[in-house]
Amino acid sequence: MPKSPNQKLKLLYLMEILLQQTDERHPMTVPEMITQLAQRGVSAERKSIYGDLEALRIFGLDIVQTKSKTTGYYVGTRAFETPELKLLVDSVQSSKFITHKKTLALIKKIEGLASIYDAQLLQRQVYVHGRVKSMNESVYYNVDEISDAISRDRQIRFHYFEYTISKQRRYRKEGAFYVVSPLALMWDNENYYLLAWDAKAALRKELSRDLTKDLAQLKDEYEHAKARAKAAGTELPTPPEETIDAQLEHLMTECDGHAETEDAAVLHARQRFEELCEEFEPEIKREAAAVREAGGLFIIGTERHESRRIDNQLRGRAGRQGDPGASRFFLSLEDDLMRIFGGERVQNLMDSLGLEEDVPIENKLITNTIESAQKKLEASNFAIRKQVLQYDDVMNQQREIIYKQRQMVLDGEDISDKLHEMMRQSIDDACTNYLNGETADDWDFAGLRRHFMNWLCLPSDFNYTKDQLEDLTKEGIADELYKRGMDILTAKEKKYGSKTMRELERICLLRNVDSKWMDHIDNMDQLKQGMGLRGYGQHDPVVEYRIEGFAMFDEMIASIREDAVHMLLTIEIRQQNAEPKREQIAKPTGEGATTQAGTKGAAPVRVTKIGRNDPCPCGSGLKWKKCTCKEYHPDL
């Protein structure tokens, strides 16, 4: 079956569940996590949950494990503690410029930062005497818009209004926009004020009353910079046109190129470039000769790179193409390379000799020490790259096996014998798991019946007397189950035909291989993420990854084998235009209800409770707890 798209969101859902529904007083067990994930459409297993929890720990989520009667997990340290969230809620509730509607929305968002249990503690109201909430919700967004414009160095525009004597609002400048350069926001008397610069005066007005929703940013960064320069008492030069800049950049890029073009401007630029090269060539040669006479290019390096190749490239700049030159590196004992590899030893040597900090040290020993440190780092980086390839080799080996099997199916080969082998192996594995006791009395017939129920077994199977148990063998039970499976396949082939049956075999195998393989890829990726921690336990991560990876691969192969056989044995082809068969589902009940023979139902029979160690009334001779009869064990 195709993989559910919600499966890729498994790790995010798990983090959401832990953050919302757990705290120190309310830990969550792994089965509860699996249930919560299932409600979100994500199937999970216990083993994968442990890997996901480890991945979240590596990501930085503080997951604490509790061990009491049951093992639980909860999020310990959060971004905000409950007292801090209470302060935020109180601040929002008591803010004058935030409207009541926006206050409730912000408090709801703050509650999302805590667990559902702590969120109940945040649902409180702080009332400030004599304070009325603002009714203008645009102030909340105006403040954010102005702050963004200040950080991005942009101008803003807005309508500015005032109140007449009759308390009517009217726009200034006859409704024209004010265009200013915002400099800062100030907070005074529980109101925001804007400090801005325009061509005439500095503005300092209350935003909650004087600005409208028409506030917007302007992208003319040069005008904003010019206004800020005027405020500082300086002037900016007039910038060149942007189109001219783009054209010049294009011509400068193409003038020394050799690509074919018919652009007259580019051809003229190339011709002019050649003329300038010929004109300045004698002067360049004279300067080059003067540089060689002076000793050539001198390269100064302020630190040594982790790679020797980079240092050699820098040295090569001094003597490029045989030109004279020199290079020198000036290092500090506080550089990362010196600090990690031998920096303390050199520092102790300087202290013992009584040398000052600014005294240069030139010695071959230091050069060799640095080169040795570079070799160690190069070897470490090489080992990391090699380890990545080793991880990939494990997946490549598994990929070759799976793709070979898929290609066999896609090529249309007859895989009926292969599926018969799968069925036989699945039956043998199940018999080995459930019939693993020394004697037949210790065999788990109930578990074997549940495993093959409704496809190879019926509720009446595996009910044996004490005498029959003495003659039973694992091989005999496996042979009987295999014979039943072959009989079902033979009947299906007679019913649908050999051609249709071969197509069903390919569909069943291919669908299970694709579904299980996609899940296996995700599981292997999750396994690799936490595998590096095995090194702290003196284990080779690659070896551990290979061992556990192939164990998971074997489990996947066994799952493919069993699910493909199960699907093939139970699948039915729906006939087109077939009318549904109507059956009576509800059956009459009560004292006057009649049975199939037309007689009234029998009176209820009182059943005596049977002890676990009492002989089973069915007559098998076994104790009730070991017997598997359907009459006295209806739950099996």
C-alpha positions as CSV (number, residue, x, y, z in Angstrom):
1,M,0.0,0.0,0.0
2,P,1.3,3.5,-0.6
3,K,2.8,5.3,2.3
4,S,0.6,7.7,4.2
5,P,1.7,11.4,3.6
6,N,1.3,12.0,7.4
7,Q,4.1,9.5,8.1
8,K,6.7,12.2,7.1
9,L,5.2,14.5,9.8
10,K,5.6,11.9,12.5
11,L,8.6,13.6,14.3
12,L,6.8,17.0,14.2
13,Y,3.6,15.5,15.6
14,L,5.5,13.8,18.4
15,M,7.2,17.0,19.4
16,E,3.8,18.8,19.4
17,I,2.3,16.1,21.6
18,L,5.1,16.3,24.1
19,L,5.1,20.1,24.2
20,Q,1.3,20.4,24.6
21,Q,0.3,17.4,26.7
22,T,3.3,16.7,29.1
23,D,4.9,18.3,32.0
24,E,6.6,17.2,35.2
25,R,3.3,16.2,36.8
26,H,1.8,14.6,33.6
27,P,4.4,12.3,31.9
28,M,3.3,10.3,28.9
29,T,4.0,6.6,28.2
30,V,5.1,5.2,24.8
31,P,1.7,3.5,24.2
32,E,-0.1,6.8,24.9
33,M,2.2,8.5,22.3
34,I,1.4,5.8,19.8
35,T,-2.4,6.4,20.4
36,Q,-2.0,10.2,20.0
37,L,-0.1,9.6,16.7
38,A,-2.8,7.3,15.5
39,Q,-5.4,10.0,16.1
40,R,-3.4,12.2,13.7
41,G,-3.2,9.5,11.1
42,V,0.3,8.3,11.8
43,S,1.1,4.7,12.6
44,A,4.1,4.0,14.8
45,E,5.9,1.2,16.6
46,R,7.4,1.2,20.0
47,K,11.0,0.8,18.6
48,S,10.6,3.8,16.3
49,I,9.3,6.0,19.2
50,Y,12.5,5.4,21.1
51,G,14.5,6.5,18.1
52,D,12.3,9.6,17.6
53,L,12.7,10.6,21.3
54,E,16.5,10.3,21.0
55,A,16.4,12.4,17.8
56,L,14.4,15.1,19.6
57,R,17.0,15.1,22.4
58,I,19.8,15.6,19.9
59,F,17.7,18.4,18.4
60,G,17.7,20.2,21.7
61,L,14.3,19.3,23.3
62,D,14.7,18.5,27.0
63,I,12.9,15.2,27.3
64,V,13.0,13.7,30.8
65,Q,12.3,10.0,31.5
66,T,10.5,9.0,34.7
67,K,10.7,5.5,36.1
68,S,8.0,4.5,38.6
69,K,5.4,1.8,38.0
70,T,5.4,2.8,34.3
71,T,8.1,4.6,32.3
72,G,7.0,8.0,31.1
73,Y,8.4,11.0,29.3
74,Y,7.8,14.7,29.6
75,V,9.4,18.0,28.4
76,G,11.5,19.5,31.2
77,T,13.0,22.9,30.3
78,R,11.0,25.0,28.0
79,A,11.6,28.3,26.2
80,F,9.4,30.1,28.7
81,E,8.8,29.1,32.3
82,T,5.3,29.4,33.7
83,P,6.0,32.5,35.9
84,E,7.5,34.2,32.8
85,L,4.3,33.4,30.8
86,K,2.2,34.8,33.6
87,L,4.1,38.1,33.4
88,L,3.6,38.2,29.6
89,V,-0.2,37.6,30.0
90,D,-0.4,40.3,32.7
91,S,1.5,42.8,30.5
92,V,-0.8,42.2,27.5
93,Q,-3.9,42.3,29.7
94,S,-2.9,45.6,31.2
95,S,-1.6,47.3,28.0
96,K,-3.8,50.3,27.1
97,F,-3.1,50.5,23.4
98,I,-4.0,46.8,22.7
99,T,-7.7,46.3,22.0
100,H,-9.7,43.7,23.9
101,K,-10.1,41.5,20.9
102,K,-6.4,41.5,20.2
103,T,-5.7,41.0,23.9
104,L,-7.6,37.7,23.9
105,A,-5.9,36.6,20.7
106,L,-2.4,37.3,22.1
107,I,-3.1,35.5,25.4
108,K,-4.3,32.5,23.4
109,K,-1.0,32.4,21.6
110,I,0.9,32.7,24.8
111,E,-1.0,29.8,26.2
112,G,0.3,27.7,23.3
113,L,3.9,28.1,24.7
114,A,3.0,26.0,27.7
115,S,1.4,22.6,28.3
116,I,-2.4,22.3,28.3
117,Y,-2.2,21.9,32.1
118,D,-0.1,25.0,32.7
119,A,-2.2,26.9,30.2
120,Q,-5.1,26.7,32.6
121,L,-3.1,28.6,35.1
122,L,-2.6,31.4,32.5
123,Q,-6.4,31.9,32.0
124,R,-6.6,34.7,34.5
125,Q,-7.6,38.4,34.1
126,V,-5.7,41.3,35.5
127,Y,-7.9,44.4,36.0
128,V,-6.3,47.8,36.3
129,H,-8.5,50.4,37.9
130,G,-9.5,53.4,35.7
131,R,-8.0,52.0,32.5
132,V,-9.9,51.7,29.3
133,K,-8.7,49.5,26.4
134,S,-8.2,51.2,23.0
135,M,-10.8,50.7,20.3
136,N,-8.3,51.3,17.4
137,E,-6.8,47.9,16.4
138,S,-4.7,49.5,13.7
139,V,-2.3,50.9,16.3
140,Y,-1.0,47.4,16.9
141,Y,-0.1,46.9,13.3
142,N,1.2,50.5,12.8
143,V,3.8,50.0,15.5
144,D,5.1,46.8,13.8
145,E,5.1,48.5,10.4
146,I,7.1,51.5,11.7
147,S,9.6,49.2,13.5
148,D,10.1,47.2,10.3
149,A,10.7,50.4,8.3
150,I,13.3,51.6,10.9
151,S,15.2,48.4,10.8
152,R,15.2,48.3,6.9
153,D,16.1,52.0,6.5
154,R,13.0,52.9,4.6
155,Q,10.7,55.9,4.5
156,I,7.0,55.7,5.5
157,R,3.9,57.6,4.4
158,F,0.7,58.2,6.3
159,H,-2.3,60.5,6.7
160,Y,-2.0,62.9,9.6
161,F,-5.1,64.3,11.2
162,E,-6.2,66.5,14.1
163,Y,-9.5,67.4,15.9
164,T,-11.4,70.6,15.5
165,I,-13.1,72.6,18.3
166,S,-16.3,70.6,17.6
167,K,-14.3,67.4,18.1
168,Q,-14.5,66.4,14.5
169,R,-11.5,64.7,12.9
170,R,-10.0,66.3,9.8
171,Y,-6.9,65.5,7.7
172,R,-4.0,67.9,7.6
173,K,-2.5,69.1,4.2
174,E,-5.9,68.6,2.7
175,G,-5.6,64.8,2.9
176,A,-2.2,64.6,1.3
177,F,0.3,62.0,2.4
178,Y,3.1,62.8,4.8
179,V,6.4,61.2,3.7
180,V,9.0,61.0,6.5
181,S,12.1,59.0,7.5
182,P,11.4,57.3,10.8
183,L,14.3,57.5,13.3
184,A,13.0,56.0,16.5
185,L,9.9,54.9,18.5
186,M,9.4,56.3,22.0
187,W,7.2,55.1,24.8
188,D,5.7,57.7,27.1
189,N,2.6,57.7,29.3
190,E,1.6,54.2,27.9
191,N,1.5,55.4,24.4
192,Y,3.9,55.1,21.4
193,Y,5.4,58.2,19.8
194,L,7.2,58.5,16.5
195,L,10.4,60.5,16.1
196,A,10.8,61.1,12.4
197,W,12.4,63.6,10.0
198,D,11.0,65.3,7.0
199,A,12.0,68.3,5.0
200,K,10.5,70.8,7.4
201,A,10.5,69.6,11.0
202,A,10.8,66.7,13.4
203,L,7.5,65.0,14.2
204,R,6.6,63.6,17.6
205,K,3.0,62.6,17.7
206,E,0.8,59.9,19.4
207,L,0.2,57.0,17.1
208,S,-3.0,55.8,18.7
209,R,-4.8,59.0,17.7
210,D,-2.9,60.7,14.9
211,L,-2.0,58.0,12.4
212,T,-4.4,56.1,10.2
213,K,-4.5,52.7,8.5
214,D,-3.0,54.2,5.4
215,L,0.5,53.7,6.8
216,A,2.8,52.1,4.3
217,Q,6.6,51.7,3.6
218,L,8.4,53.3,0.6
219,K,11.2,51.5,-1.1
220,D,13.0,54.6,-2.2
221,E,16.1,53.9,0.0
222,Y,18.1,56.8,-1.5
223,E,15.5,59.3,-0.5
224,H,15.4,57.8,3.0
225,A,19.2,58.0,3.3
226,K,19.2,61.6,2.0
227,A,16.6,62.6,4.7
228,R,18.7,60.9,7.4
229,A,21.8,62.7,6.1
230,K,20.0,66.1,6.2
231,A,19.0,65.3,9.8
232,A,22.7,64.7,10.6
233,G,23.8,67.9,8.8
234,T,25.4,66.3,5.7
235,E,24.5,65.8,2.0
236,L,24.4,62.8,-0.3
237,P,25.5,63.0,-3.9
238,T,23.0,62.3,-6.6
239,P,23.1,58.6,-7.5
240,P,23.5,57.5,-11.1
241,E,20.5,56.0,-12.8
242,E,19.9,52.3,-12.1
243,T,19.6,51.5,-15.8
244,I,22.9,53.0,-16.5
245,D,24.5,51.0,-13.7
246,A,23.1,47.8,-15.1
247,Q,24.3,48.6,-18.6
248,L,27.8,49.4,-17.4
249,E,28.0,46.2,-15.3
250,H,27.0,44.2,-18.4
251,L,29.5,45.8,-20.6
252,M,32.3,45.4,-18.1
253,T,31.5,41.7,-17.8
254,E,31.4,41.1,-21.6
255,C,34.3,43.4,-22.7
256,D,37.0,40.8,-22.0
257,G,34.9,37.7,-23.0
258,H,34.9,35.7,-26.2
259,A,31.3,34.6,-26.5
260,E,29.6,35.2,-29.8
261,T,27.3,38.2,-29.9
262,E,25.8,40.7,-32.3
263,D,25.2,43.4,-29.7
264,A,26.8,46.6,-31.1
265,A,27.5,48.0,-27.6
266,V,29.3,44.8,-26.5
267,L,31.4,44.7,-29.7
268,H,32.3,48.4,-29.3
269,A,33.3,47.7,-25.7
270,R,35.5,44.8,-26.7
271,Q,37.2,46.9,-29.4
272,R,37.8,49.7,-26.9
273,F,39.1,47.2,-24.3
274,E,41.7,45.9,-26.8
275,E,42.8,49.5,-27.6
276,L,43.2,50.3,-23.9
277,C,45.2,47.1,-23.4
278,E,47.6,48.0,-26.2
279,E,47.9,51.6,-24.9
280,F,48.7,50.6,-21.3
281,E,50.8,47.5,-22.1
282,P,54.2,49.3,-22.0
283,E,53.3,50.9,-18.7
284,I,52.2,47.6,-17.2
285,K,55.4,46.0,-18.3
286,R,57.5,48.7,-16.7
287,E,55.5,48.3,-13.4
288,A,55.9,44.5,-13.5
289,A,59.7,45.0,-13.9
290,A,59.8,47.4,-11.0
291,V,57.9,44.8,-8.9
292,R,60.4,42.1,-9.8
293,E,63.3,44.3,-8.9
294,A,61.7,45.1,-5.5
295,G,61.5,41.4,-4.7
296,G,58.1,40.5,-6.2
297,L,54.8,40.0,-4.4
298,F,54.9,39.6,-0.7
299,I,52.0,37.5,0.9
300,I,51.1,38.1,4.5
301,G,49.0,35.4,6.2
302,T,47.4,36.2,9.6
303,E,46.6,32.5,10.4
304,R,47.2,29.0,9.2
305,H,44.4,27.1,7.6
306,E,43.3,23.6,8.6
307,S,44.2,22.3,5.2
308,R,47.8,22.4,4.0
309,R,46.5,22.8,0.4
310,I,45.0,26.2,1.2
311,D,48.3,27.4,2.7
312,N,50.2,26.2,-0.4
313,Q,47.8,28.0,-2.7
314,L,48.4,31.2,-0.7
315,R,52.1,30.7,-0.9
316,G,51.9,30.2,-4.7
317,R,50.5,33.6,-5.2
318,A,53.9,35.1,-4.2
319,G,55.8,33.2,-6.9
320,R,53.1,32.7,-9.6
321,Q,54.5,31.4,-12.9
322,G,58.0,31.7,-11.7
323,D,57.9,35.3,-10.6
324,P,59.9,36.3,-7.5
325,G,58.1,36.7,-4.3
326,A,57.9,35.7,-0.6
327,S,55.3,34.8,1.9
328,R,55.2,35.0,5.7
329,F,52.5,33.8,8.3
330,F,52.0,35.6,11.5
331,L,50.3,33.3,14.1
332,S,48.9,33.7,17.6
333,L,48.8,31.1,20.3
334,E,45.1,31.9,20.6
335,D,44.4,30.7,17.0
336,D,42.2,27.6,16.9
337,L,44.9,25.5,15.3
338,M,47.5,26.5,17.9
339,R,45.1,26.4,20.8
340,I,44.0,22.8,20.1
341,F,47.3,21.4,19.1
342,G,50.2,22.4,21.3
343,G,49.3,26.0,22.1
344,E,49.5,25.5,25.9
345,R,52.9,23.7,25.6
346,V,54.4,26.7,23.7
347,Q,52.8,29.1,26.2
348,N,54.4,27.3,29.1
349,L,57.7,27.3,27.3
350,M,57.5,31.1,26.9
351,D,56.6,31.6,30.5
352,S,59.5,29.4,31.7
353,L,61.9,31.4,29.5
354,G,60.5,34.7,30.7
355,L,59.6,36.0,27.2
356,E,57.3,38.9,26.6
357,E,54.0,38.4,24.8
358,D,55.0,40.5,21.8
359,V,58.3,38.7,21.2
360,P,58.1,36.8,17.9
361,I,59.1,33.2,17.9
362,E,60.6,31.7,14.7
363,N,61.5,28.0,15.0
364,K,61.3,25.0,12.8
365,L,59.8,23.1,15.7
366,I,56.7,25.3,15.6
367,T,56.3,24.9,11.9
368,N,56.5,21.1,12.2
369,T,54.0,21.2,15.0
370,I,51.5,23.2,12.9
371,E,52.0,20.8,9.9
372,S,51.4,17.9,12.3
373,A,48.2,19.4,13.5
374,Q,47.1,20.0,9.9
375,K,47.7,16.4,9.1
376,K,45.6,15.3,12.1
377,L,42.7,17.5,11.0
378,E,43.0,16.3,7.4
379,A,42.9,12.7,8.6
380,S,39.9,13.4,10.8
381,N,38.0,15.0,7.9
382,F,38.9,12.1,5.6
383,A,37.6,9.6,8.3
384,I,34.3,11.6,8.4
385,R,33.9,11.4,4.6
386,K,34.9,7.7,4.6
387,Q,32.3,7.0,7.3
388,V,29.6,8.6,5.2
389,L,30.5,6.3,2.3
390,Q,30.4,3.3,4.7
391,Y,26.9,4.2,5.8
392,D,25.9,4.4,2.1
393,D,27.4,1.0,1.4
394,V,25.1,-0.6,3.9
395,M,22.0,0.9,2.2
396,N,23.4,0.1,-1.3
397,Q,23.7,-3.6,-0.4
398,Q,20.1,-3.7,0.8
399,R,19.0,-1.6,-2.2
400,E,20.5,-4.1,-4.6
401,I,18.5,-7.0,-3.0
402,I,15.2,-5.1,-3.1
403,Y,15.6,-3.8,-6.6
404,K,16.6,-7.2,-7.9
405,Q,13.4,-8.6,-6.5
406,R,11.3,-5.7,-7.9
407,Q,12.9,-6.0,-11.3
408,M,12.0,-9.7,-11.4
409,V,8.4,-8.8,-10.8
410,L,8.4,-5.9,-13.3
411,D,9.9,-8.1,-16.0
412,G,6.8,-10.3,-15.9
413,E,8.5,-13.5,-14.7
414,D,6.5,-16.3,-13.1
415,I,6.8,-15.8,-9.4
416,S,4.3,-18.4,-8.2
417,D,7.0,-20.8,-7.0
418,K,8.6,-17.9,-5.2
419,L,5.4,-17.1,-3.4
420,H,4.9,-20.7,-2.5
421,E,8.4,-20.7,-0.9
422,M,7.4,-17.5,1.0
423,M,4.3,-19.1,2.3
424,R,6.1,-22.1,3.5
425,Q,8.8,-20.0,5.2
426,S,6.2,-17.8,6.8
427,I,4.4,-20.8,8.2
428,D,7.6,-22.4,9.5
429,D,8.6,-19.1,11.2
430,A,5.2,-18.8,12.9
431,C,5.3,-22.4,14.1
432,T,8.8,-21.9,15.4
433,N,7.7,-18.8,17.4
434,Y,4.4,-20.2,18.9
435,L,5.4,-23.9,19.2
436,N,8.7,-23.5,20.9
437,G,8.1,-25.6,24.0
438,E,9.7,-28.9,24.8
439,T,6.4,-30.7,24.9
440,A,3.0,-30.1,23.2
441,D,1.6,-29.0,26.6
442,D,3.7,-25.9,26.5
443,W,2.8,-24.9,22.9
444,D,0.8,-21.7,22.4
445,F,-2.0,-22.9,20.2
446,A,-4.1,-19.9,20.9
447,G,-1.4,-17.5,19.7
448,L,-0.9,-19.6,16.5
449,R,-4.7,-19.6,15.9
450,R,-4.8,-15.7,16.3
451,H,-1.9,-15.3,13.9
452,F,-3.5,-17.3,11.1
453,M,-7.1,-16.5,11.9
454,N,-9.5,-15.9,9.0
455,W,-6.9,-16.9,6.3
456,L,-5.4,-20.2,7.3
457,C,-7.3,-21.0,10.5
458,L,-10.8,-21.1,11.9
459,P,-11.9,-20.8,15.6
460,S,-12.4,-24.5,15.7
461,D,-8.8,-25.4,14.8
462,F,-6.0,-26.5,17.2
463,N,-8.4,-27.9,19.7
464,Y,-6.8,-31.2,20.7
465,T,-7.4,-33.8,23.4
466,K,-4.7,-35.0,25.6
467,D,-4.2,-38.2,23.6
468,Q,-4.0,-36.2,20.3
469,L,-1.3,-34.0,21.7
470,E,1.0,-37.0,22.1
471,D,1.1,-37.6,18.3
472,L,1.5,-33.9,17.3
473,T,4.6,-32.5,15.7
474,K,5.6,-29.1,14.6
475,E,6.3,-30.3,11.1
476,G,2.9,-31.9,10.9
477,I,1.1,-28.7,11.9
478,A,3.2,-26.7,9.4
479,D,2.4,-29.2,6.6
480,E,-1.3,-29.0,7.3
481,L,-1.2,-25.2,7.2
482,Y,0.8,-25.2,4.0
483,K,-1.7,-27.7,2.4
484,R,-4.6,-25.4,3.3
485,G,-2.8,-22.4,1.7
486,M,-2.1,-24.4,-1.5
487,D,-5.7,-25.5,-1.6
488,I,-6.8,-21.9,-1.4
489,L,-4.5,-20.9,-4.2
490,T,-5.6,-23.8,-6.4
491,A,-9.2,-22.8,-5.9
492,K,-8.5,-19.2,-6.8
493,E,-6.6,-20.2,-9.9
494,K,-9.6,-22.4,-11.0
495,K,-11.9,-19.5,-10.3
496,Y,-10.0,-16.6,-11.9
497,G,-7.7,-18.4,-14.4
498,S,-3.9,-18.7,-14.5
499,K,-3.4,-15.4,-16.3
500,T,-5.3,-13.4,-13.7
501,M,-3.7,-15.3,-10.9
502,R,-0.2,-14.5,-12.1
503,E,-1.1,-10.8,-12.3
504,L,-2.5,-11.0,-8.7
505,E,0.7,-12.5,-7.5
506,R,2.8,-9.7,-9.1
507,I,0.5,-7.0,-7.6
508,C,0.5,-8.4,-4.1
509,L,4.3,-8.8,-4.0
510,L,5.1,-5.5,-5.7
511,R,2.7,-3.4,-3.5
512,N,4.1,-4.9,-0.2
513,V,7.7,-4.5,-1.4
514,D,7.2,-0.8,-2.2
515,S,5.4,0.0,1.0
516,K,7.8,-1.8,3.3
517,W,10.8,-0.5,1.5
518,M,9.8,3.1,1.9
519,D,9.2,2.6,5.6
520,H,12.5,0.9,5.9
521,I,14.3,3.9,4.3
522,D,12.8,6.2,6.8
523,N,13.7,3.9,9.7
524,M,17.3,3.5,8.5
525,D,17.6,7.3,8.2
526,Q,16.4,7.7,11.8
527,L,18.7,5.0,13.0
528,K,21.7,6.8,11.4
529,Q,20.9,10.1,13.1
530,G,21.5,8.8,16.6
531,M,24.2,6.3,15.7
532,G,27.1,8.7,16.2
533,L,26.4,8.6,20.0
534,R,27.5,4.9,20.1
535,G,31.1,6.2,19.9
536,Y,30.8,7.4,23.5
537,G,30.2,3.8,24.5
538,Q,33.4,2.6,22.8
539,H,31.5,1.1,19.9
540,D,32.1,1.6,16.2
541,P,29.1,3.5,14.9
542,V,29.5,2.0,11.4
543,V,29.6,-1.6,12.7
544,E,26.6,-1.0,15.0
545,Y,24.7,0.6,12.1
546,R,25.5,-2.4,9.9
547,I,24.4,-4.9,12.5
548,E,21.2,-3.2,13.4
549,G,20.5,-2.2,9.8
550,F,20.6,-5.7,8.5
551,A,18.5,-6.9,11.5
552,M,15.9,-4.4,10.5
553,F,16.3,-5.5,6.9
554,D,15.6,-9.1,7.9
555,E,12.5,-8.0,9.7
556,M,11.3,-6.1,6.7
557,I,11.9,-9.2,4.4
558,A,9.9,-11.3,6.8
559,S,7.1,-8.7,6.9
560,I,7.0,-8.6,3.1
561,R,6.9,-12.3,2.9
562,E,4.0,-12.7,5.3
563,D,2.0,-9.7,4.2
564,A,2.3,-10.7,0.5
565,V,1.1,-14.2,1.2
566,H,-1.7,-12.9,3.4
567,M,-2.9,-10.5,0.7
568,L,-2.8,-13.2,-2.0
569,L,-4.8,-15.7,0.1
570,T,-7.5,-13.2,1.1
571,I,-7.8,-11.0,-1.9
572,E,-10.9,-11.3,-4.0
573,I,-11.7,-9.7,-7.4
574,R,-14.9,-7.7,-7.4
575,Q,-17.1,-8.4,-10.4
576,Q,-18.4,-5.4,-12.3
577,N,-22.1,-4.8,-12.4
578,A,-22.6,-7.4,-9.7
579,E,-25.7,-6.9,-7.5
580,P,-25.0,-6.8,-3.8
581,K,-26.2,-9.8,-1.8
582,R,-28.7,-8.8,0.9
583,E,-28.5,-10.6,4.2
584,Q,-30.4,-10.2,7.4
585,I,-27.9,-8.9,10.0
586,A,-30.2,-8.1,12.9
587,K,-31.5,-11.1,14.6
588,P,-34.6,-11.3,16.9
589,T,-33.9,-11.4,20.6
590,G,-36.0,-11.8,23.8
591,E,-38.0,-14.5,25.3
592,G,-40.4,-14.9,22.5
593,A,-37.8,-14.9,19.8
594,T,-37.8,-18.0,17.5
595,T,-34.7,-19.9,16.3
596,Q,-34.0,-21.1,12.8
597,A,-36.2,-24.1,13.4
598,G,-39.1,-22.0,14.5
599,T,-39.0,-22.9,18.1
600,K,-38.7,-20.4,20.9
601,G,-35.4,-19.6,22.4
602,A,-34.2,-21.8,25.3
603,A,-34.1,-20.5,28.8
604,P,-30.9,-19.2,30.1
605,V,-28.5,-21.7,31.7
606,R,-26.6,-20.9,34.8
607,V,-22.9,-21.6,34.4
608,T,-20.7,-22.5,37.4
609,K,-17.4,-20.6,37.6
610,I,-14.4,-22.8,36.6
611,G,-11.1,-22.5,38.4
612,R,-7.9,-22.0,36.5
613,N,-6.4,-25.3,37.7
614,D,-9.7,-27.3,37.4
615,P,-10.1,-29.9,34.6
616,C,-11.8,-28.4,31.6
617,P,-15.5,-29.6,31.3
618,C,-15.0,-30.3,27.6
619,G,-13.3,-33.6,28.4
620,S,-9.9,-33.0,26.9
621,G,-8.2,-33.9,30.2
622,L,-6.3,-30.6,30.3
623,K,-6.5,-27.9,32.9
624,W,-8.8,-25.1,32.1
625,K,-5.9,-22.5,31.7
626,K,-4.1,-24.7,29.1
627,C,-7.2,-25.9,27.2
628,T,-8.1,-24.1,24.0
629,C,-11.6,-25.4,23.3
630,K,-14.0,-22.9,21.9
631,E,-16.9,-23.9,24.2
632,Y,-15.3,-22.9,27.4
633,H,-12.8,-20.3,26.0
634,P,-14.9,-18.0,23.9
635,D,-12.3,-15.2,24.0
636,L,-9.7,-17.2,22.2
